[in-house]
Amino acid sequence: MIHWERYIKDFVSYLKIEKGLAENSILAYQRDVSLLATFAEETKQKPEQLTYDQLKTFVAHLYDLGLSARSQARIISGIKQFYRFLLLEQYLSTDPSELLEQPRLGKKLPEVLEIDEIDKMLAAIDLSKPEGSRNHAMVETLYSCGLRVSELIHLRFADLYFDEGFIRVIGKGNKERLVPVSEGVEKEIKAYQLSIRAQLPIQPGHEQFVFLNRRGAQLTRVMVFTIIKQLAAQIGLKKNISPHTFRHSFATHLIEGGANLRAVQEMLGHESITTTEIYTHLDQRFLRKAILNYHPRNQEK
């Protein structure tokens, strides 16, 4: 196992320094390779000794564990990334994972909120409480700018270019993008900043973060998840939602409104347009509903 530990440590450094991946992504890759290391420990083999057939056996092992096709695909992707690293660093001369096939994934359409559901969640926020102004601004920013939760909690005042009508977002792999920002978001953030945030005992090192908890520290991902879940429960929403649901809703509503797919890709920060194209499938669902409701052949005689 000692050989695996050294390789995994080097792999993590590579992902952090050269690939610039986020901490959560790095931890996921580390877990994936650790699963393979545990599997290889049975035969006491180093990473460079594993063959394609043995890796296939490992993949079959994942299936036997009862993991979903999506989870299997993610782990296989992590293993492939690990072997690409070993090849790059010349720890081996051929990549045994190259021909590994991933399980077929059915298209799973993400949950999307209707506009009136978002309005109800915003209306449910108690603005008489100190955190109410923050939560209102936070939900408005999530939906109006299509941010990931990690992008929201890392948003700094230096990233707000309200005079130009944009905010700067640091996305996956430390990639920057500019997202148009509405007057509504600007108004909400400024109201929170002046009425609530200005009264907080801000902790050293957290001065530049826009959204803070009541102790004056940067909000966590878990806290944002909790706030969203509580709001959904308050309005009796049956959908299984998370902060990411607002990002899906942002993209879907733009495409339903006629936005260009490339423009949506830029605003979401997707490296490949194929990732953005899932929202066209959501749009097809919207179009089907419109046709069934309004096409003259579908009207009752």
C-alpha positions as CSV (number, residue, x, y, z in Angstrom):
1,M,0.0,0.0,0.0
2,I,3.0,2.3,0.6
3,H,3.6,2.6,-3.2
4,W,0.0,3.6,-3.7
5,E,0.1,6.3,-1.0
6,R,3.1,8.0,-2.7
7,Y,1.5,7.9,-6.1
8,I,-1.8,9.2,-4.8
9,K,0.0,12.0,-2.9
10,D,1.7,13.0,-6.2
11,F,-1.6,12.7,-8.1
12,V,-3.3,15.1,-5.6
13,S,-0.5,17.6,-6.0
14,Y,-0.8,17.4,-9.7
15,L,-4.6,18.0,-9.6
16,K,-4.1,20.9,-7.3
17,I,-1.1,22.7,-8.8
18,E,-1.2,21.9,-12.5
19,K,-4.9,21.2,-13.1
20,G,-6.1,23.8,-10.6
21,L,-9.1,21.7,-9.6
22,A,-11.4,22.6,-6.7
23,E,-11.0,20.9,-3.4
24,N,-14.2,18.9,-3.8
25,S,-13.1,17.5,-7.2
26,I,-9.7,16.6,-5.8
27,L,-11.2,14.7,-2.9
28,A,-13.5,12.8,-5.3
29,Y,-10.5,11.7,-7.5
30,Q,-8.6,10.7,-4.4
31,R,-11.5,8.5,-3.2
32,D,-11.8,6.9,-6.6
33,V,-8.1,5.9,-6.7
34,S,-8.2,4.8,-3.1
35,L,-10.9,2.3,-4.0
36,L,-8.6,0.9,-6.7
37,A,-5.7,0.8,-4.2
38,T,-7.8,-1.3,-1.8
39,F,-8.7,-3.6,-4.6
40,A,-5.0,-4.0,-5.7
41,E,-3.9,-4.6,-2.1
42,E,-5.4,-8.1,-2.3
43,T,-2.8,-9.1,-4.9
44,K,-0.1,-6.7,-3.5
45,Q,0.3,-5.0,-6.9
46,K,1.6,-1.5,-7.6
47,P,-0.3,0.8,-9.9
48,E,2.1,0.3,-12.8
49,Q,1.7,-3.5,-12.5
50,L,-2.1,-3.6,-12.9
51,T,-3.2,-4.9,-16.3
52,Y,-6.3,-4.0,-18.4
53,D,-7.9,-7.3,-17.5
54,Q,-7.4,-6.6,-13.8
55,L,-8.9,-3.1,-14.2
56,K,-11.9,-4.8,-15.9
57,T,-12.2,-7.0,-12.9
58,F,-12.2,-3.9,-10.7
59,V,-15.0,-2.4,-12.7
60,A,-17.0,-5.6,-12.4
61,H,-16.4,-5.3,-8.6
62,L,-18.0,-1.8,-8.6
63,Y,-21.0,-3.3,-10.3
64,D,-21.2,-6.1,-7.7
65,L,-21.1,-3.5,-4.9
66,G,-24.4,-2.2,-6.3
67,L,-23.2,1.2,-7.3
68,S,-25.3,3.1,-9.7
69,A,-24.2,3.5,-13.3
70,R,-23.5,7.2,-12.7
71,S,-21.3,6.4,-9.7
72,Q,-19.4,3.7,-11.6
73,A,-18.8,6.1,-14.5
74,R,-17.4,8.8,-12.1
75,I,-15.0,6.3,-10.5
76,I,-13.8,5.0,-13.9
77,S,-13.3,8.6,-15.0
78,G,-11.1,9.1,-11.9
79,I,-9.1,6.0,-12.6
80,K,-8.5,7.1,-16.2
81,Q,-7.3,10.5,-15.0
82,F,-5.0,8.8,-12.5
83,Y,-3.4,6.6,-15.2
84,R,-3.1,9.6,-17.6
85,F,-1.1,11.3,-14.8
86,L,1.2,8.2,-14.4
87,L,1.8,8.2,-18.1
88,L,2.6,11.9,-18.1
89,E,5.0,11.5,-15.2
90,Q,6.6,8.5,-17.1
91,Y,5.8,6.0,-14.2
92,L,4.6,3.7,-17.0
93,S,4.9,3.5,-20.8
94,T,1.4,2.3,-21.6
95,D,-2.0,3.1,-20.2
96,P,-4.0,0.0,-19.1
97,S,-7.1,2.0,-18.5
98,E,-7.3,3.4,-22.0
99,L,-9.8,0.8,-23.3
100,L,-11.9,0.7,-20.1
101,E,-15.6,1.3,-21.1
102,Q,-18.0,3.3,-19.0
103,P,-21.5,2.1,-18.3
104,R,-24.3,3.6,-20.4
105,L,-26.0,6.5,-18.7
106,G,-29.6,7.3,-19.4
107,K,-30.3,11.0,-19.7
108,K,-31.4,12.2,-16.3
109,L,-33.1,15.6,-16.6
110,P,-32.4,17.8,-13.6
111,E,-35.2,19.2,-11.5
112,V,-36.4,22.7,-12.5
113,L,-38.3,25.3,-10.6
114,E,-41.2,27.2,-12.1
115,I,-40.9,31.0,-11.9
116,D,-43.9,31.2,-9.5
117,E,-42.2,28.6,-7.2
118,I,-39.1,30.7,-7.0
119,D,-41.3,33.8,-6.3
120,K,-43.0,31.8,-3.5
121,M,-39.6,30.8,-1.9
122,L,-38.5,34.5,-2.0
123,A,-41.8,35.6,-0.5
124,A,-41.4,33.0,2.3
125,I,-38.2,34.6,3.6
126,D,-38.8,36.5,6.8
127,L,-37.2,40.0,6.2
128,S,-37.8,41.0,9.8
129,K,-34.9,38.7,10.8
130,P,-31.3,39.7,10.3
131,E,-30.6,36.7,8.0
132,G,-33.7,37.4,5.9
133,S,-32.0,40.2,3.9
134,R,-29.0,38.0,3.2
135,N,-31.1,34.9,2.2
136,H,-33.2,37.0,-0.1
137,A,-30.1,38.4,-1.8
138,M,-28.5,35.0,-1.9
139,V,-31.4,33.2,-3.6
140,E,-31.9,36.1,-6.0
141,T,-28.2,35.9,-7.0
142,L,-28.2,32.1,-7.3
143,Y,-31.2,32.2,-9.7
144,S,-30.5,35.5,-11.6
145,C,-26.8,34.7,-12.3
146,G,-26.9,30.9,-12.5
147,L,-24.1,30.4,-10.0
148,R,-22.8,27.1,-8.5
149,V,-23.0,27.1,-4.7
150,S,-19.2,27.2,-4.5
151,E,-19.2,30.3,-6.7
152,L,-21.8,32.0,-4.5
153,I,-20.0,31.5,-1.2
154,H,-16.7,32.7,-2.8
155,L,-18.2,35.8,-4.3
156,R,-16.2,38.9,-3.2
157,F,-16.9,42.6,-3.4
158,A,-14.0,42.9,-5.8
159,D,-15.9,40.7,-8.2
160,L,-18.9,43.1,-8.3
161,Y,-18.9,45.4,-11.3
162,F,-22.4,46.9,-10.9
163,D,-21.6,50.0,-12.9
164,E,-20.7,47.8,-15.9
165,G,-23.7,45.5,-15.2
166,F,-21.5,42.3,-14.6
167,I,-20.1,40.2,-11.8
168,R,-16.9,38.2,-12.2
169,V,-17.2,34.5,-11.2
170,I,-14.4,32.2,-10.5
171,G,-15.6,28.8,-11.6
172,K,-14.2,25.2,-11.9
173,G,-10.5,25.1,-12.5
174,N,-10.1,28.7,-11.4
175,K,-11.6,29.8,-14.7
176,E,-13.0,33.3,-14.8
177,R,-16.2,34.4,-16.5
178,L,-18.3,37.5,-16.6
179,V,-22.0,37.1,-15.9
180,P,-24.6,39.9,-16.6
181,V,-26.2,41.0,-13.3
182,S,-29.7,42.6,-13.0
183,E,-30.6,45.7,-11.1
184,G,-32.6,43.5,-8.8
185,V,-29.6,41.6,-7.7
186,E,-27.6,44.8,-7.3
187,K,-30.4,46.3,-5.1
188,E,-30.7,43.1,-3.0
189,I,-26.9,42.8,-2.3
190,K,-26.6,46.5,-1.5
191,A,-29.6,46.4,0.9
192,Y,-28.0,43.4,2.7
193,Q,-24.6,45.1,2.8
194,L,-25.9,48.3,4.3
195,S,-28.6,47.1,6.6
196,I,-27.3,43.8,8.0
197,R,-23.7,43.0,7.0
198,A,-22.4,46.4,8.1
199,Q,-23.5,45.5,11.7
200,L,-21.6,42.1,11.8
201,P,-18.4,41.5,13.8
202,I,-16.5,40.4,10.6
203,Q,-13.7,37.9,11.3
204,P,-10.2,38.6,10.0
205,G,-9.7,37.3,6.4
206,H,-13.4,37.3,5.7
207,E,-13.9,41.0,5.0
208,Q,-14.2,40.6,1.2
209,F,-16.7,37.8,1.1
210,V,-20.2,39.1,0.2
211,F,-22.3,36.6,2.1
212,L,-21.4,35.9,5.7
213,N,-23.0,34.0,8.6
214,R,-24.1,35.7,11.8
215,R,-20.6,35.3,13.3
216,G,-19.1,37.3,10.4
217,A,-17.5,34.4,8.6
218,Q,-17.8,33.1,5.1
219,L,-21.0,31.0,4.5
220,T,-20.4,27.3,3.9
221,R,-21.9,25.1,1.2
222,V,-23.8,23.1,3.9
223,M,-25.4,26.3,5.3
224,V,-26.6,27.3,1.8
225,F,-28.1,23.8,1.3
226,T,-29.9,24.0,4.6
227,I,-31.4,27.4,3.9
228,I,-32.7,26.2,0.5
229,K,-34.2,23.0,1.9
230,Q,-35.9,25.0,4.7
231,L,-37.4,27.4,2.3
232,A,-38.7,24.5,0.1
233,A,-40.3,22.9,3.2
234,Q,-41.9,26.3,4.2
235,I,-43.8,26.5,0.9
236,G,-44.7,22.8,0.8
237,L,-42.6,22.2,-2.3
238,K,-42.5,18.5,-3.2
239,K,-39.6,18.7,-5.6
240,N,-36.2,17.5,-4.4
241,I,-34.2,20.6,-4.8
242,S,-30.7,22.0,-3.9
243,P,-28.9,25.3,-4.6
244,H,-27.9,23.8,-8.0
245,T,-31.6,23.7,-8.9
246,F,-31.6,27.5,-9.3
247,R,-28.7,27.1,-11.8
248,H,-30.7,24.5,-13.8
249,S,-33.8,26.8,-13.6
250,F,-31.7,29.8,-14.8
251,A,-30.5,28.0,-17.9
252,T,-33.9,26.4,-18.7
253,H,-35.8,29.7,-18.4
254,L,-33.3,31.4,-20.6
255,I,-33.6,28.8,-23.4
256,E,-37.4,28.8,-23.0
257,G,-37.2,32.5,-23.5
258,G,-35.2,32.1,-26.8
259,A,-31.7,32.6,-25.5
260,N,-28.8,31.5,-27.8
261,L,-27.3,28.2,-26.6
262,R,-23.7,29.5,-26.9
263,A,-24.6,32.5,-24.8
264,V,-26.1,30.2,-22.1
265,Q,-22.9,28.1,-22.3
266,E,-20.8,31.2,-21.6
267,M,-22.9,32.4,-18.7
268,L,-22.8,28.9,-17.1
269,G,-19.1,28.5,-17.6
270,H,-19.4,25.1,-19.4
271,E,-16.3,24.1,-21.2
272,S,-18.2,22.0,-23.7
273,I,-21.5,22.9,-25.3
274,T,-22.6,19.3,-24.9
275,T,-23.0,19.9,-21.2
276,T,-25.3,22.9,-21.9
277,E,-27.3,20.9,-24.4
278,I,-29.2,19.0,-21.6
279,Y,-31.2,22.2,-21.2
280,T,-32.4,21.9,-24.8
281,H,-34.0,18.6,-23.7
282,L,-35.7,20.4,-20.8
283,D,-36.9,22.9,-23.4
284,Q,-38.3,20.1,-25.5
285,R,-40.5,19.1,-22.5
286,F,-41.7,22.7,-22.3
287,L,-42.4,22.8,-26.1
288,R,-44.3,19.5,-25.9
289,K,-46.5,21.0,-23.2
290,A,-47.1,24.1,-25.3
291,I,-48.0,22.0,-28.4
292,L,-50.4,19.8,-26.4
293,N,-52.1,22.8,-24.9
294,Y,-52.3,25.2,-27.8
295,H,-52.1,23.3,-31.1
296,P,-55.5,23.4,-32.8
297,R,-55.5,19.6,-33.5
298,N,-55.2,19.0,-29.7
299,Q,-58.1,21.2,-28.8
300,E,-61.4,19.6,-27.6
301,K,-64.1,19.8,-30.3
